[in-house]
Each structure stands twice: as structure tokens, then as C-alpha cells.
Amino acid sequence: MGSSFFMEFQSFNMIFFIVFGLIAIVIITGIVKTIGAGLSNQAAEQVQRSCKVVDKRTRVRGGSGDFSASTDYYITFEFEGGERKELKVKGTDFGMIVSGDRGEVHYKGTQFLEFVRVVEA
């Protein structure tokens, strides 16, 4: 009876450390990806391109139970030749930019910096 309890305790410890290790790997991978994207954006040149706003979308995360929700905002810009780029923007920028707007988008890597609307007379 004593050795069976010891075996069950060892199995629990092994499963606990495997699960803990997997969770740690996922967290570390996320941190490394975030740092890599930040460094990549920092090293990229600032780009200014004429464009048209062709789409806007949001992504809501969380919000179940007692957890608060957070919203990510994205705008798709279309350049000459049909090339498109979707950039994550702040909520204030999202509210000020309308599908169909024409102007110049400023970005650095995947980081949105500014949209300057061109008013057509």
C-alpha cells in the first residue's frame, strides 16, 4: 500500500511539471515573438505611401464571466497596383478614419504611425 501511494505521488509530480513546463514554453514563446516584432519594427524604415482605406475591422478578446473585454482595431490600406496592408491602429485613429478615405499612411514595419487624409476638391 505504501509503494502504490509513492508511485501515484511520483506520477502526479511528473504530470504537474510537464504541464507547468508546457505553460512556461508557451509564455516564453509569446514574449520572444513580441520582443522580436518590436525589434523588427524598430529597425525598419519609416514608410509613407499614398493609399485608399478599403476596410476596417475589430477583434474583441475576453469579456466572459468577471473578465473585462479588450478590443483591437485594424484598418486595411490599398496601394497603387492593388497591394494591401492591414495595420493595427489605436481606437482614436480607428474612429477618425473612414472606409473610402484617400491619403497617405505612415508606418514602420507593422506599426501604424499616422494617416494623413487628402481632401479632394
N, C-alpha and C positions, 0 to 999 in steps of 0.2 A: 504494500500500500504506500509506503514511503517513497519508493523509487518511481511509482507512477505519478505521484504528485510532483516530484522533481522533474520528470520528463515533460509534464504539462506546463510547468513553470518555465522550463527552457524553451518550449515551443512558443509560448506567449511572448517571451523576451525576443526571440528571433523574429516573429511576425511584427512586433512593435518596432523594432529597429529597422526592419525592411520598409515598413510604411513610413516611418519618420525619415528615412533616407530618401525615399521617393519624393516626399513632400519637399525636403530640403533641395533636391536636384531641380524640381520644378521652380522653386523660388529663386534659386541661384541663376537658372537659365533665363528667367524673366528679367532679373537685374542686369545680367550681361547683355541681353538684347537691348534693353533700354539705354544702357551706357553706350553700346555700340552705335545705336541710332543717333544719340546725342553727339557723339564724337564725329560721326559721318556728316551730320548737318553742320557742325561747327567748321569742318574742313571744307565743305562745299562753298562754291562761289555764289554770291547773291545774283539771282537771275531776275530780269524784268522782261516780260513778254506781253505783247498785245493779245487779247483773248476775248472770248464771249463766255458768259456764265450759262451753262447748259442744264445744270441740275443741282439740287440741294437735297440733303438727307440728314436725318438724325439717327442716333443709336442710343437707346436708353438702357442703362445697366442697373441692376439691383432693384430695390423697391419692394421686395417681398417681406412680409412679416414686419419686424421692427426696423428693418434696414432702410436707409434713405436711398433714393434713386439718384443717379447722375446721368447727364446727357452729354454725348459727344456730337459735335456739329461738323458736317462735311460739305464742301462745295466742289463741283466738277467744272473745270475750266477747259474750253476747247480753243486750240491754237490754229493758226493757218496750216493747211494741209490735213486737218482733221484729227491731229494728235490731241489727246485728252489727258488731264492730270487732276486727280482728286486730292484735295488738301484738307486736313483737319483745321478748323478755324474756331475762334472764340465765339461765344454766343452773341456778343455785341456785334461782331463783324457779320455773323450769320443773319442777324436781323436787318442789317443795313444793305445787304447785297441781294438783288432780286434776279431770278432766272431771266435771261434775255439781256441783262446788262452787258455793255461792252466797255472795255477799258484795258488797264494794264495791271497784271498781277505781279507782285514781287514776292519771291520765295527763295529759300536757301535749303537745298536738299529736299526734304519732305516737310520743312517748316514754313507755314504761311507767314508772311510778314505784313503785306498790305495789298489792298485792291484800290486802284485809283480809277474811278468811273469817268468815261468820256461822254460828255453830253453832246448828242448830235442835234444840230440846229435844223 
